[in-house]
C-alpha cells in the first residue's frame, strides 16, 4: 500500500508540475516539449532529472514530464491530445501499447513532432526512437540466469504490459539468449502496471508452480515485488532472481545476494538527450537523426561487485 501511495504521489506531483509548465508556456510563448511516460513508477525519476538537466541547457523552451493518470492506451492518448491542443511542439512518448495505438500515434505525429522512447512504435510516423535495445537487454538477462544457474532451471517472468514492444523484445531476447542452455523461460505473467497485482502474480506462482527455480522481473517494479513476495514466503535465496532496472529494493537485493544481478537502462539519458534532440529537430537540425531513426543507449549488467559504485553514481546524477 505504501508503494502504491508513493507512486500515486509521484504521478500527482508530476501532473501538477506539467500543468504549471503549460501555464508558463502560454505566458511567455516559449515552445513546449513534453516527455510522456507509460505509467506511474519510480523508474521515471531518473528521466525527470534528465528533463531538468536539459531544461538548464534549453532556456528557449519549456520542458515537461507527464504521467498519465493510469497505464491505459485511451488515457495516454487523451493526455497527448490535450498537450497538442495546448500547443506543445514536440512529444516524446513511451507508448503503453504501440501495436494498438498506431492510428492514435499517427494522429499525434500529424500535429506535432513525435518521438518514441522506452518502447518503440516503428510502424508509426514517429521521427525517431531513443532508448534501449530491448532485445539486447533480454539477452543480458539470459547471461545473468546462465551464470547464476549453471545446472539449469525453470524461469517464470513478470512484466507490466505484455503487449508493449519493450516487453515482447526483452522476453524474446531472453529466450534467444537461453537457447541451447538448460534454462527455460516457461511463461510470463502481466499485471498492467498494477503494483498489487504484480506482487499477487508472484504469490500465486509460488503456490501453483513449485518447480520454478528462477523469477525474472522485466519491468522496473517487478523485481521489487518478486523480492517482497519471496521475503514474505521465506524463500529469499532459494529462488534465483534476475532483475531489470535500478529500483532501490532491486539494488539492495543485488548487494545482499538475493538478486543475482540486474540489467539497467539509462532513462536519464533518454530524457536528457531526447529533449535536446527534439529541440534541435524543431530548429531544422536533423543531423542527430540516424538512418532508420534508432538511437540506442546501451544497457549494462550490475552485479554485487559494482552495485555500490552504480548506486552512488545514480544518486549523484539525480542530484540527491
C-alpha positions as a Markdown table, in Angstrom:
| # | Residue | x | y | z |
|---|---|---|---|---|
| 1 | Unk | 0.0 | 0.0 | 0.0 |
| 2 | Unk | 2.8 | 2.4 | 0.9 |
| 3 | Unk | 4.3 | 1.7 | -2.6 |
| 4 | Unk | 1.0 | 2.5 | -4.2 |
| 5 | Unk | 0.7 | 5.7 | -2.3 |
| 6 | Unk | 4.3 | 6.7 | -3.2 |
| 7 | Unk | 3.7 | 6.0 | -6.9 |
| 8 | Unk | 0.4 | 8.0 | -6.8 |
| 9 | Unk | 2.2 | 10.9 | -5.2 |
| 10 | Unk | 4.8 | 10.9 | -7.9 |
| 11 | Unk | 2.2 | 10.9 | -10.6 |
| 12 | Unk | 0.2 | 13.7 | -8.9 |
| 13 | Unk | 3.2 | 15.9 | -8.4 |
| 14 | Unk | 4.3 | 15.4 | -12.0 |
| 15 | Unk | 0.9 | 16.2 | -13.3 |
| 16 | Unk | 0.8 | 19.4 | -11.2 |
| 17 | Unk | 4.3 | 20.3 | -12.5 |
| 18 | Unk | 3.1 | 19.7 | -16.0 |
| 19 | Unk | 0.1 | 22.0 | -15.6 |
| 20 | Unk | 2.4 | 24.7 | -14.2 |
| 21 | Unk | 4.7 | 24.3 | -17.2 |
| 22 | Unk | 1.8 | 24.6 | -19.6 |
| 23 | Unk | 0.6 | 27.7 | -17.9 |
| 24 | Unk | 4.1 | 29.2 | -18.2 |
| 25 | Unk | 4.2 | 28.3 | -21.9 |
| 26 | Unk | 1.1 | 30.3 | -22.5 |
| 27 | Unk | 2.5 | 33.2 | -20.5 |
| 28 | Unk | 5.9 | 33.6 | -22.3 |
| 29 | Unk | 5.2 | 31.9 | -25.6 |
| 30 | Unk | 8.2 | 29.6 | -25.4 |
| 31 | Unk | 7.6 | 26.4 | -27.3 |
| 32 | Unk | 6.9 | 23.4 | -25.0 |
| 33 | Unk | 8.3 | 19.9 | -25.4 |
| 34 | Unk | 6.8 | 17.0 | -23.4 |
| 35 | Unk | 8.1 | 13.7 | -22.3 |
| 36 | Unk | 5.1 | 11.4 | -21.7 |
| 37 | Unk | 5.7 | 8.1 | -19.8 |
| 38 | Unk | 3.6 | 5.0 | -19.8 |
| 39 | Unk | 2.6 | 4.9 | -16.1 |
| 40 | Unk | 3.5 | 5.9 | -12.6 |
| 41 | Unk | 6.7 | 4.3 | -11.5 |
| 42 | Unk | 9.9 | 5.4 | -9.6 |
| 43 | Unk | 11.7 | 4.2 | -12.7 |
| 44 | Unk | 10.9 | 7.6 | -14.3 |
| 45 | Unk | 12.6 | 9.7 | -11.6 |
| 46 | Unk | 15.8 | 9.5 | -13.5 |
| 47 | Unk | 14.0 | 10.8 | -16.6 |
| 48 | Unk | 12.7 | 13.7 | -14.5 |
| 49 | Unk | 16.3 | 14.5 | -13.7 |
| 50 | Unk | 17.2 | 14.2 | -17.3 |
| 51 | Unk | 14.5 | 16.6 | -18.3 |
| 52 | Unk | 15.6 | 19.0 | -15.6 |
| 53 | Unk | 19.2 | 19.0 | -16.9 |
| 54 | Unk | 18.0 | 19.5 | -20.5 |
| 55 | Unk | 15.9 | 22.5 | -19.3 |
| 56 | Unk | 19.0 | 24.2 | -18.0 |
| 57 | Unk | 20.6 | 23.9 | -21.5 |
| 58 | Unk | 17.4 | 24.9 | -23.4 |
| 59 | Unk | 16.3 | 28.2 | -22.0 |
| 60 | Unk | 14.3 | 29.0 | -25.1 |
| 61 | Unk | 11.9 | 26.0 | -24.4 |
| 62 | Unk | 9.6 | 24.9 | -21.6 |
| 63 | Unk | 10.1 | 21.2 | -20.9 |
| 64 | Unk | 7.5 | 18.9 | -19.2 |
| 65 | Unk | 7.4 | 15.3 | -18.0 |
| 66 | Unk | 3.9 | 14.0 | -17.9 |
| 67 | Unk | 2.4 | 10.9 | -16.2 |
| 68 | Unk | -1.0 | 9.5 | -17.4 |
| 69 | Unk | -3.5 | 9.0 | -14.6 |
| 70 | Unk | -3.5 | 5.3 | -15.4 |
| 71 | Unk | -1.4 | 3.0 | -17.6 |
| 72 | Unk | -4.1 | 2.9 | -20.3 |
| 73 | Unk | -3.9 | 3.5 | -24.1 |
| 74 | Unk | -7.0 | 5.6 | -24.1 |
| 75 | Unk | -5.9 | 7.8 | -21.1 |
| 76 | Unk | -2.4 | 8.2 | -22.5 |
| 77 | Unk | -3.9 | 9.2 | -25.9 |
| 78 | Unk | -6.2 | 11.8 | -24.3 |
| 79 | Unk | -3.2 | 13.2 | -22.4 |
| 80 | Unk | -1.3 | 13.6 | -25.7 |
| 81 | Unk | -4.3 | 15.1 | -27.4 |
| 82 | Unk | -4.6 | 17.6 | -24.6 |
| 83 | Unk | -0.9 | 18.5 | -25.0 |
| 84 | Unk | -1.3 | 19.1 | -28.7 |
| 85 | Unk | -4.4 | 21.3 | -28.1 |
| 86 | Unk | -2.3 | 23.3 | -25.6 |
| 87 | Unk | 0.2 | 23.9 | -28.3 |
| 88 | Unk | 3.0 | 21.6 | -27.4 |
| 89 | Unk | 5.6 | 21.5 | -30.3 |
| 90 | Unk | 7.1 | 18.0 | -29.6 |
| 91 | Unk | 6.2 | 14.9 | -27.7 |
| 92 | Unk | 8.5 | 12.0 | -26.7 |
| 93 | Unk | 6.4 | 9.1 | -25.5 |
| 94 | Unk | 6.8 | 5.6 | -24.0 |
| 95 | Unk | 3.6 | 4.2 | -25.6 |
| 96 | Unk | 1.5 | 1.9 | -23.4 |
| 97 | Unk | 0.8 | -0.4 | -26.3 |
| 98 | Unk | 2.3 | 0.7 | -29.6 |
| 99 | Unk | 0.6 | -2.2 | -31.6 |
| 100 | Unk | -2.9 | -1.0 | -30.8 |
| 101 | Unk | -2.0 | 2.7 | -30.8 |
| 102 | Unk | -0.8 | 3.2 | -34.4 |
| 103 | Unk | -3.7 | 5.4 | -35.5 |
| 104 | Unk | -3.6 | 7.5 | -32.4 |
| 105 | Unk | 0.1 | 7.9 | -32.5 |
| 106 | Unk | 0.0 | 8.8 | -36.2 |
| 107 | Unk | -2.7 | 11.4 | -35.4 |
| 108 | Unk | -0.2 | 13.0 | -32.9 |
| 109 | Unk | 2.6 | 12.7 | -35.4 |
| 110 | Unk | 0.5 | 14.7 | -37.9 |
| 111 | Unk | 0.0 | 17.5 | -35.4 |
| 112 | Unk | 3.4 | 17.8 | -33.7 |
| 113 | Unk | 6.9 | 16.3 | -33.8 |
| 114 | Unk | 6.6 | 12.7 | -32.3 |
| 115 | Unk | 9.5 | 10.8 | -30.9 |
| 116 | Unk | 9.4 | 7.5 | -29.0 |
| 117 | Unk | 11.3 | 6.2 | -26.1 |
| 118 | Unk | 11.5 | 3.0 | -23.9 |
| 119 | Unk | 9.1 | 1.1 | -26.2 |
| 120 | Unk | 9.3 | 1.9 | -29.8 |
| 121 | Unk | 6.4 | 2.2 | -32.3 |
| 122 | Unk | 8.3 | 1.7 | -35.6 |
| 123 | Unk | 5.1 | 1.2 | -37.6 |
| 124 | Unk | 4.1 | 4.8 | -36.9 |
| 125 | Unk | 5.3 | 8.1 | -38.4 |
| 126 | Unk | 7.5 | 8.9 | -35.4 |
| 127 | Unk | 10.7 | 10.8 | -36.2 |
| 128 | Unk | 13.0 | 8.6 | -34.1 |
| 129 | Unk | 13.3 | 6.2 | -31.2 |
| 130 | Unk | 15.8 | 6.9 | -28.4 |
| 131 | Unk | 16.2 | 4.2 | -25.7 |
| 132 | Unk | 17.5 | 0.7 | -25.1 |
| 133 | Unk | 17.8 | -2.3 | -27.4 |
| 134 | Unk | 15.3 | -4.4 | -25.5 |
| 135 | Unk | 16.4 | -7.5 | -27.4 |
| 136 | Unk | 20.0 | -7.0 | -26.2 |
| 137 | Unk | 18.7 | -6.3 | -22.6 |
| 138 | Unk | 16.8 | -9.6 | -22.7 |
| 139 | Unk | 20.0 | -11.4 | -23.8 |
| 140 | Unk | 21.8 | -9.8 | -20.9 |
| 141 | Unk | 19.1 | -11.2 | -18.6 |
| 142 | Unk | 19.8 | -14.6 | -20.1 |
| 143 | Unk | 23.5 | -14.2 | -19.3 |
| 144 | Unk | 22.7 | -13.4 | -15.7 |
| 145 | Unk | 20.5 | -16.6 | -15.4 |
| 146 | Unk | 23.1 | -18.8 | -17.0 |
| 147 | Unk | 25.8 | -17.6 | -14.7 |
| 148 | Unk | 23.6 | -18.0 | -11.6 |
| 149 | Unk | 22.2 | -21.4 | -12.6 |
| 150 | Unk | 24.9 | -23.4 | -14.4 |
| 151 | Unk | 23.0 | -26.6 | -13.8 |
| 152 | Unk | 19.8 | -25.2 | -15.5 |
| 153 | Unk | 16.3 | -24.5 | -14.2 |
| 154 | Unk | 12.9 | -23.1 | -15.0 |
| 155 | Unk | 12.2 | -19.4 | -15.0 |
| 156 | Unk | 8.9 | -17.5 | -14.7 |
| 157 | Unk | 8.8 | -13.9 | -15.9 |
| 158 | Unk | 6.7 | -11.0 | -14.7 |
| 159 | Unk | 6.0 | -7.8 | -16.6 |
| 160 | Unk | 3.7 | -4.8 | -16.7 |
| 161 | Unk | 2.4 | -4.7 | -20.3 |
| 162 | Unk | 2.6 | -7.9 | -22.2 |
| 163 | Unk | 1.6 | -6.2 | -25.5 |
| 164 | Unk | 4.2 | -3.5 | -25.3 |
| 165 | Unk | 7.2 | -3.8 | -27.7 |
| 166 | Unk | 9.7 | -3.4 | -24.9 |
| 167 | Unk | 8.2 | -6.3 | -23.0 |
| 168 | Unk | 8.0 | -8.5 | -26.1 |
| 169 | Unk | 11.5 | -7.8 | -27.1 |
| 170 | Unk | 13.0 | -8.4 | -23.7 |
| 171 | Unk | 11.2 | -11.7 | -23.4 |
| 172 | Unk | 12.3 | -12.8 | -26.9 |
| 173 | Unk | 15.8 | -11.6 | -26.3 |
| 174 | Unk | 16.0 | -13.7 | -23.1 |
| 175 | Unk | 14.6 | -16.7 | -24.9 |
| 176 | Unk | 17.2 | -16.3 | -27.6 |
| 177 | Unk | 19.9 | -15.9 | -25.1 |
| 178 | Unk | 18.8 | -19.1 | -23.3 |
| 179 | Unk | 18.7 | -21.2 | -26.5 |
| 180 | Unk | 20.8 | -24.2 | -26.2 |
| 181 | Unk | 21.2 | -23.9 | -22.4 |
| 182 | Unk | 19.5 | -26.0 | -19.7 |
| 183 | Unk | 17.4 | -23.0 | -18.6 |
| 184 | Unk | 13.9 | -22.3 | -19.9 |
| 185 | Unk | 11.6 | -19.3 | -19.6 |
| 186 | Unk | 8.4 | -21.2 | -19.3 |
| 187 | Unk | 5.9 | -18.3 | -19.0 |
| 188 | Unk | 5.5 | -14.6 | -18.4 |
| 189 | Unk | 2.6 | -13.0 | -16.3 |
| 190 | Unk | 1.4 | -9.5 | -17.0 |
| 191 | Unk | -0.1 | -7.0 | -14.5 |
| 192 | Unk | -0.9 | -3.9 | -16.5 |
| 193 | Unk | 1.4 | -1.8 | -14.2 |
| 194 | Unk | -0.8 | -2.6 | -11.1 |
| 195 | Unk | 1.6 | -2.9 | -8.2 |
| 196 | Unk | -0.7 | -5.0 | -6.0 |
| 197 | Unk | -1.4 | -7.4 | -8.9 |
| 198 | Unk | 2.3 | -7.6 | -9.7 |
| 199 | Unk | 3.0 | -9.0 | -6.2 |
| 200 | Unk | 0.0 | -11.2 | -6.2 |
| 201 | Unk | 1.1 | -12.8 | -9.5 |
| 202 | Unk | 4.3 | -13.8 | -7.7 |
| 203 | Unk | 2.5 | -15.1 | -4.7 |
| 204 | Unk | 0.1 | -17.2 | -6.9 |
| 205 | Unk | 3.1 | -18.6 | -8.8 |
| 206 | Unk | 4.8 | -19.7 | -5.7 |
| 207 | Unk | 1.7 | -21.9 | -4.9 |
| 208 | Unk | 0.8 | -23.0 | -8.4 |
| 209 | Unk | 4.4 | -23.6 | -9.8 |
| 210 | Unk | 6.6 | -25.1 | -7.0 |
| 211 | Unk | 9.0 | -26.4 | -9.7 |
| 212 | Unk | 10.1 | -22.8 | -10.6 |
| 213 | Unk | 13.7 | -22.1 | -9.7 |
| 214 | Unk | 14.1 | -18.6 | -11.2 |
| 215 | Unk | 12.0 | -15.5 | -11.4 |
| 216 | Unk | 12.6 | -12.6 | -13.8 |
| 217 | Unk | 11.2 | -9.1 | -13.3 |
| 218 | Unk | 11.1 | -7.5 | -16.7 |
| 219 | Unk | 9.8 | -4.1 | -15.6 |
| 220 | Unk | 11.4 | -1.8 | -13.0 |
| 221 | Unk | 8.9 | -2.6 | -10.2 |
| 222 | Unk | 8.6 | -6.3 | -11.0 |
| 223 | Unk | 11.8 | -7.3 | -9.3 |
| 224 | Unk | 10.9 | -5.4 | -6.0 |
| 225 | Unk | 7.5 | -7.2 | -6.0 |
| 226 | Unk | 9.3 | -10.5 | -6.5 |
| 227 | Unk | 11.6 | -9.7 | -3.7 |
| 228 | Unk | 8.8 | -8.8 | -1.3 |
| 229 | Unk | 6.8 | -11.9 | -2.2 |
| 230 | Unk | 9.8 | -14.2 | -1.7 |
| 231 | Unk | 10.7 | -12.5 | 1.5 |
| 232 | Unk | 7.1 | -12.9 | 2.9 |
| 233 | Unk | 7.1 | -16.5 | 1.9 |
| 234 | Unk | 10.5 | -17.2 | 3.5 |
| 235 | Unk | 12.0 | -18.1 | 0.1 |
| 236 | Unk | 14.6 | -15.4 | -0.5 |
| 237 | Unk | 17.8 | -17.0 | -1.6 |
| 238 | Unk | 16.1 | -20.3 | -2.6 |
| 239 | Unk | 14.9 | -19.0 | -6.0 |
| 240 | Unk | 17.2 | -17.2 | -8.4 |
| 241 | Unk | 16.0 | -13.6 | -9.2 |
| 242 | Unk | 17.0 | -11.8 | -12.4 |
| 243 | Unk | 16.2 | -8.1 | -12.3 |
| 244 | Unk | 15.7 | -5.2 | -14.6 |
| 245 | Unk | 16.4 | -1.6 | -13.8 |
| 246 | Unk | 17.6 | 0.1 | -10.6 |
| 247 | Unk | 14.8 | 0.3 | -8.0 |
| 248 | Unk | 16.4 | 0.7 | -4.6 |
| 249 | Unk | 14.9 | -2.7 | -3.5 |
| 250 | Unk | 16.4 | -4.3 | -6.5 |
| 251 | Unk | 19.9 | -2.8 | -5.9 |
| 252 | Unk | 19.6 | -3.8 | -2.2 |
| 253 | Unk | 18.8 | -7.4 | -3.3 |
| 254 | Unk | 21.9 | -7.4 | -5.6 |
| 255 | Unk | 24.0 | -6.1 | -2.7 |
| 256 | Unk | 22.8 | -8.8 | -0.3 |
| 257 | Unk | 23.0 | -11.6 | -2.9 |
| 258 | Unk | 19.2 | -12.4 | -3.1 |
| 259 | Unk | 19.0 | -10.8 | -6.6 |
| 260 | Unk | 21.6 | -12.4 | -8.9 |
| 261 | Unk | 22.1 | -9.2 | -10.9 |
| 262 | Unk | 20.1 | -6.6 | -12.7 |
| 263 | Unk | 20.0 | -5.2 | -16.3 |
| 264 | Unk | 20.0 | -1.4 | -16.0 |
| 265 | Unk | 18.8 | 1.1 | -18.6 |
| 266 | Unk | 19.5 | 4.9 | -18.8 |
| 267 | Unk | 16.2 | 6.8 | -18.7 |
| 268 | Unk | 18.2 | 9.9 | -17.6 |
| 269 | Unk | 20.0 | 9.9 | -20.9 |
| 270 | Unk | 16.8 | 9.1 | -22.8 |
| 271 | Unk | 15.2 | 12.3 | -21.4 |
| 272 | Unk | 18.3 | 14.5 | -21.5 |
| 273 | Unk | 19.4 | 13.6 | -25.0 |
| 274 | Unk | 15.9 | 13.2 | -26.2 |
| 275 | Unk | 14.7 | 16.7 | -25.3 |
| 276 | Unk | 17.8 | 18.2 | -26.8 |
| 277 | Unk | 17.3 | 16.1 | -29.9 |
| 278 | Unk | 13.7 | 17.3 | -30.3 |
| 279 | Unk | 14.7 | 20.9 | -29.8 |
| 280 | Unk | 17.4 | 20.7 | -32.5 |
| 281 | Unk | 14.9 | 18.9 | -34.8 |
| 282 | Unk | 12.4 | 21.7 | -34.4 |
| 283 | Unk | 15.1 | 24.2 | -35.3 |
| 284 | Unk | 15.7 | 22.3 | -38.6 |
| 285 | Unk | 18.8 | 20.4 | -37.5 |
| 286 | Unk | 18.2 | 16.8 | -38.4 |
| 287 | Unk | 21.8 | 15.7 | -38.1 |
| 288 | Unk | 21.2 | 13.8 | -34.9 |
| 289 | Unk | 18.6 | 11.5 | -36.6 |
| 290 | Unk | 20.3 | 8.4 | -38.0 |
| 291 | Unk | 19.0 | 6.5 | -41.0 |
| 292 | Unk | 16.3 | 4.2 | -39.6 |
| 293 | Unk | 15.7 | 6.6 | -36.7 |
| 294 | Unk | 17.1 | 4.3 | -34.0 |
| 295 | Unk | 19.3 | 5.9 | -31.3 |
| 296 | Unk | 20.3 | 3.1 | -28.9 |
| 297 | Unk | 21.5 | 3.9 | -25.4 |
| 298 | Unk | 23.3 | 0.7 | -24.1 |
| 299 | Unk | 22.1 | -1.3 | -21.2 |
| 300 | Unk | 24.5 | -3.0 | -18.8 |
| 301 | Unk | 24.6 | -5.7 | -16.1 |
| 302 | Unk | 25.0 | -4.6 | -12.5 |
| 303 | Unk | 26.2 | -7.3 | -10.1 |
| 304 | Unk | 27.3 | -7.5 | -6.5 |
| 305 | Unk | 30.8 | -6.2 | -7.2 |
| 306 | Unk | 29.7 | -3.0 | -8.8 |
| 307 | Unk | 26.3 | -2.2 | -7.2 |
| 308 | Unk | 27.7 | 0.3 | -4.6 |
| 309 | Unk | 29.5 | 2.3 | -7.3 |
| 310 | Unk | 26.5 | 2.3 | -9.5 |
| 311 | Unk | 24.1 | 3.4 | -6.7 |
| 312 | Unk | 26.4 | 6.2 | -5.8 |
| 313 | Unk | 26.6 | 7.4 | -9.4 |
| 314 | Unk | 22.8 | 7.2 | -9.7 |
| 315 | Unk | 22.4 | 9.3 | -6.6 |
| 316 | Unk | 24.8 | 11.9 | -7.8 |
| 317 | Unk | 23.1 | 12.0 | -11.3 |
| 318 | Unk | 19.7 | 12.6 | -9.8 |
| 319 | Unk | 21.0 | 15.4 | -7.6 |
| 320 | Unk | 20.2 | 13.7 | -4.3 |
